[in-house]
Amino acid sequence: MARCEVCGNDYELAFYVETQDGARHVFDSFSCAIHRMAPICEHCRVQIIGQGVEADGHWYCGGHCARADGRVGIVDRV
């Protein structure tokens, strides 16, 4: 069994997520993984679970938040 690093639950079906930099994380649910790993929109502060957009090293939930934060040339796909 492994202990979730977010909620502390010691769960036999816990899973591991390894990041590009080699860090290894353990979670007991996708909600805990999202809570720990999802980037935060720099404009509206929502956790980005879908595609999101990156502009000059800054993450946004969509083009509307990127534009509201002064980024240009960012459009949402339709």
Distance bins in CASP14 RR format, pairs under 12 A and 6 or more apart:
PFRMAT RR
TARGET T0000
AUTHOR 0000-0000-0000
RMODE 2
METHOD distances of the structure
MODEL  1
1 8 0 0 0 0 0 1 0 0 0 0 0
1 9 0 0 0 0 1 0 0 0 0 0 0
1 10 1 0 1 0 0 0 0 0 0 0 0
1 11 1 0 0 1 0 0 0 0 0 0 0
1 12 1 0 1 0 0 0 0 0 0 0 0
1 13 0 0 0 0 1 0 0 0 0 0 0
1 14 1 0 0 1 0 0 0 0 0 0 0
1 15 0 0 0 0 0 1 0 0 0 0 0
1 26 0 0 0 0 0 1 0 0 0 0 0
1 28 0 0 0 0 1 0 0 0 0 0 0
2 8 0 0 0 0 1 0 0 0 0 0 0
2 9 0 0 0 0 1 0 0 0 0 0 0
2 10 1 0 0 1 0 0 0 0 0 0 0
2 11 1 0 0 1 0 0 0 0 0 0 0
2 12 0 0 0 0 1 0 0 0 0 0 0
2 13 0 0 0 0 1 0 0 0 0 0 0
2 14 1 1 0 0 0 0 0 0 0 0 0
2 15 0 0 0 0 1 0 0 0 0 0 0
2 16 1 0 0 1 0 0 0 0 0 0 0
2 17 0 0 0 0 0 1 0 0 0 0 0
2 24 0 0 0 0 0 1 0 0 0 0 0
2 25 0 0 0 0 0 1 0 0 0 0 0
2 26 1 0 1 0 0 0 0 0 0 0 0
2 27 0 0 0 0 1 0 0 0 0 0 0
2 28 0 0 0 0 1 0 0 0 0 0 0
2 32 0 0 0 0 0 1 0 0 0 0 0
3 9 1 0 0 1 0 0 0 0 0 0 0
3 10 1 0 1 0 0 0 0 0 0 0 0
3 11 1 0 0 1 0 0 0 0 0 0 0
3 12 0 0 0 0 0 1 0 0 0 0 0
3 14 1 0 0 1 0 0 0 0 0 0 0
3 16 0 0 0 0 0 1 0 0 0 0 0
3 25 0 0 0 0 0 1 0 0 0 0 0
3 26 1 0 0 1 0 0 0 0 0 0 0
3 27 0 0 0 0 1 0 0 0 0 0 0
3 28 0 0 0 0 1 0 0 0 0 0 0
3 32 0 0 0 0 0 1 0 0 0 0 0
4 10 1 0 0 1 0 0 0 0 0 0 0
4 11 1 0 0 1 0 0 0 0 0 0 0
4 12 0 0 0 0 0 1 0 0 0 0 0
4 13 0 0 0 0 0 1 0 0 0 0 0
4 14 1 0 0 1 0 0 0 0 0 0 0
4 15 0 0 0 0 1 0 0 0 0 0 0
4 16 0 0 0 0 0 1 0 0 0 0 0
4 17 0 0 0 0 0 1 0 0 0 0 0
4 25 0 0 0 0 1 0 0 0 0 0 0
4 26 1 0 0 1 0 0 0 0 0 0 0
4 27 1 0 1 0 0 0 0 0 0 0 0
4 28 1 1 0 0 0 0 0 0 0 0 0
4 29 1 0 0 1 0 0 0 0 0 0 0
4 30 0 0 0 0 0 1 0 0 0 0 0
4 31 0 0 0 0 0 1 0 0 0 0 0
4 32 1 0 1 0 0 0 0 0 0 0 0
4 33 0 0 0 0 1 0 0 0 0 0 0
4 35 0 0 0 0 0 1 0 0 0 0 0
4 36 0 0 0 0 1 0 0 0 0 0 0
5 11 0 0 0 0 0 1 0 0 0 0 0
5 14 0 0 0 0 1 0 0 0 0 0 0
5 15 0 0 0 0 0 1 0 0 0 0 0
5 16 0 0 0 0 0 1 0 0 0 0 0
5 17 0 0 0 0 0 1 0 0 0 0 0
5 23 0 0 0 0 0 1 0 0 0 0 0
5 24 0 0 0 0 1 0 0 0 0 0 0
5 25 1 0 1 0 0 0 0 0 0 0 0
5 26 1 0 1 0 0 0 0 0 0 0 0
5 27 1 0 0 1 0 0 0 0 0 0 0
5 28 0 0 0 0 1 0 0 0 0 0 0
5 29 0 0 0 0 0 1 0 0 0 0 0
5 32 1 0 0 1 0 0 0 0 0 0 0
5 33 0 0 0 0 1 0 0 0 0 0 0
5 35 0 0 0 0 0 1 0 0 0 0 0
5 36 1 0 0 1 0 0 0 0 0 0 0
5 37 0 0 0 0 0 1 0 0 0 0 0
6 14 0 0 0 0 0 1 0 0 0 0 0
6 17 0 0 0 0 0 1 0 0 0 0 0
6 25 0 0 0 0 1 0 0 0 0 0 0
6 26 0 0 0 0 1 0 0 0 0 0 0
6 27 1 0 0 1 0 0 0 0 0 0 0
6 28 0 0 0 0 1 0 0 0 0 0 0
6 29 0 0 0 0 1 0 0 0 0 0 0
6 30 0 0 0 0 0 1 0 0 0 0 0
6 31 0 0 0 0 1 0 0 0 0 0 0
6 32 1 1 0 0 0 0 0 0 0 0 0
6 33 1 0 0 1 0 0 0 0 0 0 0
6 34 0 0 0 0 1 0 0 0 0 0 0
6 35 1 0 1 0 0 0 0 0 0 0 0
6 36 1 0 1 0 0 0 0 0 0 0 0
6 37 0 0 0 0 1 0 0 0 0 0 0
6 38 0 0 0 0 0 1 0 0 0 0 0
7 14 0 0 0 0 0 1 0 0 0 0 0
7 26 0 0 0 0 0 1 0 0 0 0 0
7 27 0 0 0 0 1 0 0 0 0 0 0
7 28 1 0 0 1 0 0 0 0 0 0 0
7 29 1 0 0 1 0 0 0 0 0 0 0
7 31 0 0 0 0 1 0 0 0 0 0 0
7 32 1 0 1 0 0 0 0 0 0 0 0
7 33 0 0 0 0 0 1 0 0 0 0 0
7 35 0 0 0 0 1 0 0 0 0 0 0
7 36 0 0 0 0 0 1 0 0 0 0 0
8 14 0 0 0 0 1 0 0 0 0 0 0
8 26 0 0 0 0 1 0 0 0 0 0 0
8 27 0 0 0 0 1 0 0 0 0 0 0
8 28 1 0 0 1 0 0 0 0 0 0 0
8 29 0 0 0 0 0 1 0 0 0 0 0
8 32 0 0 0 0 1 0 0 0 0 0 0
8 36 0 0 0 0 0 1 0 0 0 0 0
9 26 0 0 0 0 0 1 0 0 0 0 0
9 27 0 0 0 0 1 0 0 0 0 0 0
9 28 1 0 1 0 0 0 0 0 0 0 0
9 29 0 0 0 0 1 0 0 0 0 0 0
9 31 0 0 0 0 0 1 0 0 0 0 0
9 32 0 0 0 0 1 0 0 0 0 0 0
10 26 0 0 0 0 0 1 0 0 0 0 0
10 28 0 0 0 0 1 0 0 0 0 0 0
11 26 0 0 0 0 1 0 0 0 0 0 0
11 27 0 0 0 0 1 0 0 0 0 0 0
11 28 1 0 1 0 0 0 0 0 0 0 0
11 29 0 0 0 0 1 0 0 0 0 0 0
11 32 0 0 0 0 1 0 0 0 0 0 0
12 28 0 0 0 0 1 0 0 0 0 0 0
13 26 0 0 0 0 0 1 0 0 0 0 0
13 27 0 0 0 0 0 1 0 0 0 0 0
13 28 1 0 0 1 0 0 0 0 0 0 0
13 29 0 0 0 0 1 0 0 0 0 0 0
13 30 0 0 0 0 0 1 0 0 0 0 0
14 24 0 0 0 0 0 1 0 0 0 0 0
14 25 0 0 0 0 0 1 0 0 0 0 0
14 26 1 0 1 0 0 0 0 0 0 0 0
14 27 1 0 0 1 0 0 0 0 0 0 0
14 28 1 0 1 0 0 0 0 0 0 0 0
14 29 0 0 0 0 1 0 0 0 0 0 0
14 30 0 0 0 0 0 1 0 0 0 0 0
14 32 0 0 0 0 1 0 0 0 0 0 0
14 33 0 0 0 0 0 1 0 0 0 0 0
15 24 0 0 0 0 0 1 0 0 0 0 0
15 25 0 0 0 0 1 0 0 0 0 0 0
15 26 1 0 0 1 0 0 0 0 0 0 0
15 27 1 0 0 1 0 0 0 0 0 0 0
15 28 0 0 0 0 1 0 0 0 0 0 0
15 29 0 0 0 0 1 0 0 0 0 0 0
15 30 0 0 0 0 1 0 0 0 0 0 0
15 32 0 0 0 0 0 1 0 0 0 0 0
15 33 1 0 0 1 0 0 0 0 0 0 0
16 22 0 0 0 0 0 1 0 0 0 0 0
16 23 0 0 0 0 0 1 0 0 0 0 0
16 24 1 0 1 0 0 0 0 0 0 0 0
16 25 1 0 0 1 0 0 0 0 0 0 0
16 26 1 0 1 0 0 0 0 0 0 0 0
16 27 1 0 0 1 0 0 0 0 0 0 0
16 28 0 0 0 0 0 1 0 0 0 0 0
16 33 0 0 0 0 1 0 0 0 0 0 0
17 23 0 0 0 0 1 0 0 0 0 0 0
17 24 1 0 0 1 0 0 0 0 0 0 0
17 25 1 0 1 0 0 0 0 0 0 0 0
17 26 1 0 0 1 0 0 0 0 0 0 0
17 27 1 0 0 1 0 0 0 0 0 0 0
17 28 0 0 0 0 0 1 0 0 0 0 0
17 29 0 0 0 0 0 1 0 0 0 0 0
17 30 0 0 0 0 0 1 0 0 0 0 0
17 32 0 0 0 0 0 1 0 0 0 0 0
17 33 1 0 0 1 0 0 0 0 0 0 0
17 34 0 0 0 0 0 1 0 0 0 0 0
17 36 0 0 0 0 1 0 0 0 0 0 0
17 37 1 0 0 1 0 0 0 0 0 0 0
17 38 0 0 0 0 0 1 0 0 0 0 0
18 24 1 0 1 0 0 0 0 0 0 0 0
18 25 1 0 0 1 0 0 0 0 0 0 0
18 26 0 0 0 0 0 1 0 0 0 0 0
18 27 0 0 0 0 0 1 0 0 0 0 0
18 37 0 0 0 0 0 1 0 0 0 0 0
19 25 1 0 0 1 0 0 0 0 0 0 0
19 33 0 0 0 0 0 1 0 0 0 0 0
19 36 0 0 0 0 0 1 0 0 0 0 0
19 37 0 0 0 0 1 0 0 0 0 0 0
20 37 0 0 0 0 0 1 0 0 0 0 0
23 36 0 0 0 0 0 1 0 0 0 0 0
23 37 0 0 0 0 0 1 0 0 0 0 0
25 32 0 0 0 0 1 0 0 0 0 0 0
25 33 1 0 0 1 0 0 0 0 0 0 0
25 34 0 0 0 0 0 1 0 0 0 0 0
25 35 0 0 0 0 0 1 0 0 0 0 0
25 36 1 0 0 1 0 0 0 0 0 0 0
25 37 1 0 0 1 0 0 0 0 0 0 0
26 32 0 0 0 0 1 0 0 0 0 0 0
26 33 0 0 0 0 1 0 0 0 0 0 0
26 36 0 0 0 0 0 1 0 0 0 0 0
26 37 0 0 0 0 0 1 0 0 0 0 0
27 33 1 0 1 0 0 0 0 0 0 0 0
27 34 0 0 0 0 1 0 0 0 0 0 0
27 35 0 0 0 0 1 0 0 0 0 0 0
27 36 1 0 0 1 0 0 0 0 0 0 0
27 37 0 0 0 0 1 0 0 0 0 0 0
28 35 0 0 0 0 0 1 0 0 0 0 0
28 36 0 0 0 0 0 1 0 0 0 0 0
29 35 0 0 0 0 1 0 0 0 0 0 0
29 36 0 0 0 0 0 1 0 0 0 0 0
30 36 0 0 0 0 0 1 0 0 0 0 0
30 37 0 0 0 0 0 1 0 0 0 0 0
30 38 0 0 0 0 0 1 0 0 0 0 0
30 49 0 0 0 0 1 0 0 0 0 0 0
31 37 0 0 0 0 0 1 0 0 0 0 0
31 38 0 0 0 0 0 1 0 0 0 0 0
31 47 0 0 0 0 0 1 0 0 0 0 0
31 49 0 0 0 0 0 1 0 0 0 0 0
32 38 0 0 0 0 0 1 0 0 0 0 0
33 47 0 0 0 0 0 1 0 0 0 0 0
33 49 0 0 0 0 0 1 0 0 0 0 0
34 40 0 0 0 0 0 1 0 0 0 0 0
34 46 0 0 0 0 0 1 0 0 0 0 0
34 47 1 0 0 1 0 0 0 0 0 0 0
34 48 0 0 0 0 1 0 0 0 0 0 0
34 49 1 0 1 0 0 0 0 0 0 0 0
34 50 0 0 0 0 0 1 0 0 0 0 0
35 47 1 0 0 1 0 0 0 0 0 0 0
35 49 0 0 0 0 0 1 0 0 0 0 0
36 47 0 0 0 0 0 1 0 0 0 0 0
37 47 0 0 0 0 1 0 0 0 0 0 0
37 48 0 0 0 0 0 1 0 0 0 0 0
37 49 0 0 0 0 0 1 0 0 0 0 0
38 45 0 0 0 0 0 1 0 0 0 0 0
38 46 0 0 0 0 1 0 0 0 0 0 0
38 47 1 0 1 0 0 0 0 0 0 0 0
38 48 1 0 1 0 0 0 0 0 0 0 0
38 49 1 0 1 0 0 0 0 0 0 0 0
38 50 0 0 0 0 1 0 0 0 0 0 0
38 51 0 0 0 0 0 1 0 0 0 0 0
38 52 0 0 0 0 0 1 0 0 0 0 0
38 59 0 0 0 0 1 0 0 0 0 0 0
38 61 0 0 0 0 0 1 0 0 0 0 0
39 45 0 0 0 0 0 1 0 0 0 0 0
39 46 0 0 0 0 0 1 0 0 0 0 0
39 47 1 0 0 1 0 0 0 0 0 0 0
39 48 1 0 1 0 0 0 0 0 0 0 0
39 49 0 0 0 0 1 0 0 0 0 0 0
39 50 0 0 0 0 1 0 0 0 0 0 0
39 51 0 0 0 0 0 1 0 0 0 0 0
39 52 0 0 0 0 1 0 0 0 0 0 0
39 53 0 0 0 0 0 1 0 0 0 0 0
39 54 0 0 0 0 1 0 0 0 0 0 0
39 57 0 0 0 0 0 1 0 0 0 0 0
39 58 0 0 0 0 1 0 0 0 0 0 0
39 59 1 0 1 0 0 0 0 0 0 0 0
39 60 0 0 0 0 1 0 0 0 0 0 0
39 61 0 0 0 0 1 0 0 0 0 0 0
39 62 0 0 0 0 0 1 0 0 0 0 0
40 46 1 0 0 1 0 0 0 0 0 0 0
40 47 1 0 1 0 0 0 0 0 0 0 0
40 48 1 0 0 1 0 0 0 0 0 0 0
40 49 0 0 0 0 0 1 0 0 0 0 0
40 52 0 0 0 0 0 1 0 0 0 0 0
40 58 0 0 0 0 0 1 0 0 0 0 0
40 59 1 0 0 1 0 0 0 0 0 0 0
40 60 0 0 0 0 1 0 0 0 0 0 0
40 61 0 0 0 0 1 0 0 0 0 0 0
40 65 0 0 0 0 0 1 0 0 0 0 0
41 47 1 0 0 1 0 0 0 0 0 0 0
41 48 1 0 1 0 0 0 0 0 0 0 0
41 49 0 0 0 0 0 1 0 0 0 0 0
41 50 0 0 0 0 0 1 0 0 0 0 0
41 51 0 0 0 0 0 1 0 0 0 0 0
41 52 1 0 0 1 0 0 0 0 0 0 0
41 53 0 0 0 0 1 0 0 0 0 0 0
41 54 0 0 0 0 0 1 0 0 0 0 0
41 55 0 0 0 0 0 1 0 0 0 0 0
41 58 0 0 0 0 1 0 0 0 0 0 0
41 59 1 0 0 1 0 0 0 0 0 0 0
41 60 1 0 1 0 0 0 0 0 0 0 0
41 61 1 0 1 0 0 0 0 0 0 0 0
41 62 1 0 0 1 0 0 0 0 0 0 0
41 63 0 0 0 0 0 1 0 0 0 0 0
41 64 0 0 0 0 0 1 0 0 0 0 0
41 65 1 0 1 0 0 0 0 0 0 0 0
41 66 0 0 0 0 1 0 0 0 0 0 0
41 68 0 0 0 0 0 1 0 0 0 0 0
41 69 0 0 0 0 1 0 0 0 0 0 0
41 71 0 0 0 0 0 1 0 0 0 0 0
42 48 0 0 0 0 1 0 0 0 0 0 0
42 52 0 0 0 0 0 1 0 0 0 0 0
42 53 0 0 0 0 0 1 0 0 0 0 0
42 54 0 0 0 0 0 1 0 0 0 0 0
42 55 0 0 0 0 1 0 0 0 0 0 0
42 56 0 0 0 0 0 1 0 0 0 0 0
42 57 0 0 0 0 1 0 0 0 0 0 0
42 58 1 0 1 0 0 0 0 0 0 0 0
42 59 1 0 0 1 0 0 0 0 0 0 0
42 60 1 0 0 1 0 0 0 0 0 0 0
42 61 0 0 0 0 1 0 0 0 0 0 0
42 62 0 0 0 0 0 1 0 0 0 0 0
42 63 0 0 0 0 0 1 0 0 0 0 0
42 65 1 0 0 1 0 0 0 0 0 0 0
42 66 0 0 0 0 1 0 0 0 0 0 0
42 68 0 0 0 0 0 1 0 0 0 0 0
42 69 1 0 0 1 0 0 0 0 0 0 0
42 70 0 0 0 0 0 1 0 0 0 0 0
42 71 0 0 0 0 1 0 0 0 0 0 0
43 52 0 0 0 0 0 1 0 0 0 0 0
43 53 0 0 0 0 0 1 0 0 0 0 0
43 55 0 0 0 0 0 1 0 0 0 0 0
43 58 0 0 0 0 1 0 0 0 0 0 0
43 59 0 0 0 0 1 0 0 0 0 0 0
43 60 1 0 1 0 0 0 0 0 0 0 0
43 61 1 0 0 1 0 0 0 0 0 0 0
43 62 0 0 0 0 1 0 0 0 0 0 0
43 63 0 0 0 0 1 0 0 0 0 0 0
43 64 0 0 0 0 1 0 0 0 0 0 0
43 65 1 1 0 0 0 0 0 0 0 0 0
43 66 1 0 0 1 0 0 0 0 0 0 0
43 67 0 0 0 0 1 0 0 0 0 0 0
43 68 1 0 1 0 0 0 0 0 0 0 0
43 69 1 0 1 0 0 0 0 0 0 0 0
43 70 0 0 0 0 1 0 0 0 0 0 0
43 71 0 0 0 0 1 0 0 0 0 0 0
43 74 0 0 0 0 0 1 0 0 0 0 0
44 52 0 0 0 0 0 1 0 0 0 0 0
44 59 0 0 0 0 0 1 0 0 0 0 0
44 60 0 0 0 0 1 0 0 0 0 0 0
44 61 1 0 0 1 0 0 0 0 0 0 0
44 62 0 0 0 0 1 0 0 0 0 0 0
44 63 0 0 0 0 0 1 0 0 0 0 0
44 64 0 0 0 0 1 0 0 0 0 0 0
44 65 1 0 1 0 0 0 0 0 0 0 0
44 66 0 0 0 0 0 1 0 0 0 0 0
44 68 0 0 0 0 1 0 0 0 0 0 0
44 69 0 0 0 0 1 0 0 0 0 0 0
45 59 0 0 0 0 0 1 0 0 0 0 0
45 60 0 0 0 0 0 1 0 0 0 0 0
45 61 0 0 0 0 1 0 0 0 0 0 0
45 65 0 0 0 0 1 0 0 0 0 0 0
45 69 0 0 0 0 0 1 0 0 0 0 0
46 52 0 0 0 0 0 1 0 0 0 0 0
46 59 0 0 0 0 0 1 0 0 0 0 0
46 60 0 0 0 0 1 0 0 0 0 0 0
46 61 1 0 1 0 0 0 0 0 0 0 0
46 62 0 0 0 0 1 0 0 0 0 0 0
46 64 0 0 0 0 0 1 0 0 0 0 0
46 65 0 0 0 0 1 0 0 0 0 0 0
47 59 0 0 0 0 0 1 0 0 0 0 0
47 61 0 0 0 0 1 0 0 0 0 0 0
48 54 0 0 0 0 1 0 0 0 0 0 0
48 58 0 0 0 0 0 1 0 0 0 0 0
48 59 1 0 0 1 0 0 0 0 0 0 0
48 60 1 0 0 1 0 0 0 0 0 0 0
48 61 1 0 1 0 0 0 0 0 0 0 0
48 62 0 0 0 0 1 0 0 0 0 0 0
48 63 0 0 0 0 0 1 0 0 0 0 0
48 65 0 0 0 0 1 0 0 0 0 0 0
48 66 0 0 0 0 0 1 0 0 0 0 0
49 61 0 0 0 0 1 0 0 0 0 0 0
50 59 0 0 0 0 0 1 0 0 0 0 0
50 60 0 0 0 0 0 1 0 0 0 0 0
50 61 0 0 0 0 1 0 0 0 0 0 0
50 62 0 0 0 0 1 0 0 0 0 0 0
51 59 0 0 0 0 0 1 0 0 0 0 0
51 60 0 0 0 0 0 1 0 0 0 0 0
51 61 0 0 0 0 1 0 0 0 0 0 0
51 62 1 0 0 1 0 0 0 0 0 0 0
51 63 0 0 0 0 0 1 0 0 0 0 0
51 76 0 0 0 0 1 0 0 0 0 0 0
51 77 0 0 0 0 1 0 0 0 0 0 0
52 58 0 0 0 0 0 1 0 0 0 0 0
52 59 1 0 0 1 0 0 0 0 0 0 0
52 60 1 0 0 1 0 0 0 0 0 0 0
52 61 1 0 1 0 0 0 0 0 0 0 0
52 62 1 0 1 0 0 0 0 0 0 0 0
52 63 0 0 0 0 1 0 0 0 0 0 0
52 64 0 0 0 0 0 1 0 0 0 0 0
52 65 0 0 0 0 1 0 0 0 0 0 0
52 66 0 0 0 0 1 0 0 0 0 0 0
52 74 0 0 0 0 0 1 0 0 0 0 0
52 76 0 0 0 0 1 0 0 0 0 0 0
52 77 0 0 0 0 0 1 0 0 0 0 0
53 59 1 0 0 1 0 0 0 0 0 0 0
53 60 1 0 1 0 0 0 0 0 0 0 0
53 61 1 0 0 1 0 0 0 0 0 0 0
53 62 1 0 1 0 0 0 0 0 0 0 0
53 63 1 0 1 0 0 0 0 0 0 0 0
53 64 0 0 0 0 1 0 0 0 0 0 0
53 65 0 0 0 0 1 0 0 0 0 0 0
53 66 1 0 1 0 0 0 0 0 0 0 0
53 67 0 0 0 0 0 1 0 0 0 0 0
53 69 0 0 0 0 0 1 0 0 0 0 0
53 71 0 0 0 0 1 0 0 0 0 0 0
53 73 0 0 0 0 0 1 0 0 0 0 0
53 74 1 0 1 0 0 0 0 0 0 0 0
53 75 0 0 0 0 1 0 0 0 0 0 0
53 76 1 0 0 1 0 0 0 0 0 0 0
53 77 0 0 0 0 1 0 0 0 0 0 0
54 60 1 0 0 1 0 0 0 0 0 0 0
54 61 0 0 0 0 0 1 0 0 0 0 0
54 62 0 0 0 0 0 1 0 0 0 0 0
54 63 0 0 0 0 0 1 0 0 0 0 0
54 65 0 0 0 0 0 1 0 0 0 0 0
54 66 0 0 0 0 1 0 0 0 0 0 0
54 71 0 0 0 0 1 0 0 0 0 0 0
54 74 0 0 0 0 1 0 0 0 0 0 0
55 62 0 0 0 0 1 0 0 0 0 0 0
55 63 0 0 0 0 1 0 0 0 0 0 0
55 65 0 0 0 0 1 0 0 0 0 0 0
55 66 1 0 1 0 0 0 0 0 0 0 0
55 67 0 0 0 0 1 0 0 0 0 0 0
55 68 0 0 0 0 0 1 0 0 0 0 0
55 69 0 0 0 0 1 0 0 0 0 0 0
55 70 0 0 0 0 1 0 0 0 0 0 0
55 71 1 0 1 0 0 0 0 0 0 0 0
55 72 0 0 0 0 1 0 0 0 0 0 0
55 73 0 0 0 0 1 0 0 0 0 0 0
55 74 1 0 1 0 0 0 0 0 0 0 0
55 75 0 0 0 0 0 1 0 0 0 0 0
56 66 0 0 0 0 1 0 0 0 0 0 0
56 69 0 0 0 0 0 1 0 0 0 0 0
56 70 0 0 0 0 0 1 0 0 0 0 0
56 71 1 0 0 1 0 0 0 0 0 0 0
56 72 0 0 0 0 0 1 0 0 0 0 0
56 73 0 0 0 0 0 1 0 0 0 0 0
56 74 0 0 0 0 0 1 0 0 0 0 0
57 66 0 0 0 0 0 1 0 0 0 0 0
57 69 0 0 0 0 0 1 0 0 0 0 0
57 71 0 0 0 0 0 1 0 0 0 0 0
58 65 0 0 0 0 1 0 0 0 0 0 0
58 66 1 0 0 1 0 0 0 0 0 0 0
58 69 1 0 0 1 0 0 0 0 0 0 0
58 70 0 0 0 0 1 0 0 0 0 0 0
58 71 1 0 0 1 0 0 0 0 0 0 0
58 74 0 0 0 0 0 1 0 0 0 0 0
59 65 0 0 0 0 1 0 0 0 0 0 0
59 66 0 0 0 0 1 0 0 0 0 0 0
59 69 0 0 0 0 0 1 0 0 0 0 0
59 71 0 0 0 0 0 1 0 0 0 0 0
59 74 0 0 0 0 0 1 0 0 0 0 0
60 66 1 0 1 0 0 0 0 0 0 0 0
60 67 0 0 0 0 1 0 0 0 0 0 0
60 68 0 0 0 0 1 0 0 0 0 0 0
60 69 1 0 0 1 0 0 0 0 0 0 0
60 70 0 0 0 0 0 1 0 0 0 0 0
60 71 1 0 0 1 0 0 0 0 0 0 0
60 74 1 0 0 1 0 0 0 0 0 0 0
60 76 0 0 0 0 0 1 0 0 0 0 0
61 67 0 0 0 0 0 1 0 0 0 0 0
61 68 0 0 0 0 0 1 0 0 0 0 0
61 69 0 0 0 0 0 1 0 0 0 0 0
61 74 0 0 0 0 0 1 0 0 0 0 0
61 76 0 0 0 0 1 0 0 0 0 0 0
62 68 0 0 0 0 1 0 0 0 0 0 0
62 69 0 0 0 0 0 1 0 0 0 0 0
62 71 0 0 0 0 0 1 0 0 0 0 0
62 74 1 0 0 1 0 0 0 0 0 0 0
62 75 0 0 0 0 1 0 0 0 0 0 0
62 76 1 0 1 0 0 0 0 0 0 0 0
62 77 0 0 0 0 1 0 0 0 0 0 0
63 69 0 0 0 0 1 0 0 0 0 0 0
63 70 0 0 0 0 0 1 0 0 0 0 0
63 71 1 0 0 1 0 0 0 0 0 0 0
63 72 0 0 0 0 0 1 0 0 0 0 0
63 73 0 0 0 0 1 0 0 0 0 0 0
63 74 1 0 1 0 0 0 0 0 0 0 0
63 75 1 0 0 1 0 0 0 0 0 0 0
63 76 1 0 1 0 0 0 0 0 0 0 0
63 77 0 0 0 0 1 0 0 0 0 0 0
63 78 0 0 0 0 0 1 0 0 0 0 0
64 70 0 0 0 0 0 1 0 0 0 0 0
64 71 0 0 0 0 0 1 0 0 0 0 0
64 74 0 0 0 0 1 0 0 0 0 0 0
64 75 0 0 0 0 1 0 0 0 0 0 0
64 76 1 0 0 1 0 0 0 0 0 0 0
65 71 0 0 0 0 1 0 0 0 0 0 0
65 74 0 0 0 0 1 0 0 0 0 0 0
65 76 0 0 0 0 1 0 0 0 0 0 0
66 72 0 0 0 0 1 0 0 0 0 0 0
66 73 0 0 0 0 1 0 0 0 0 0 0
66 74 1 0 1 0 0 0 0 0 0 0 0
66 75 0 0 0 0 1 0 0 0 0 0 0
66 76 0 0 0 0 1 0 0 0 0 0 0
67 73 1 0 0 1 0 0 0 0 0 0 0
67 74 1 0 0 1 0 0 0 0 0 0 0
67 75 0 0 0 0 1 0 0 0 0 0 0
67 76 0 0 0 0 1 0 0 0 0 0 0
68 74 0 0 0 0 0 1 0 0 0 0 0
END
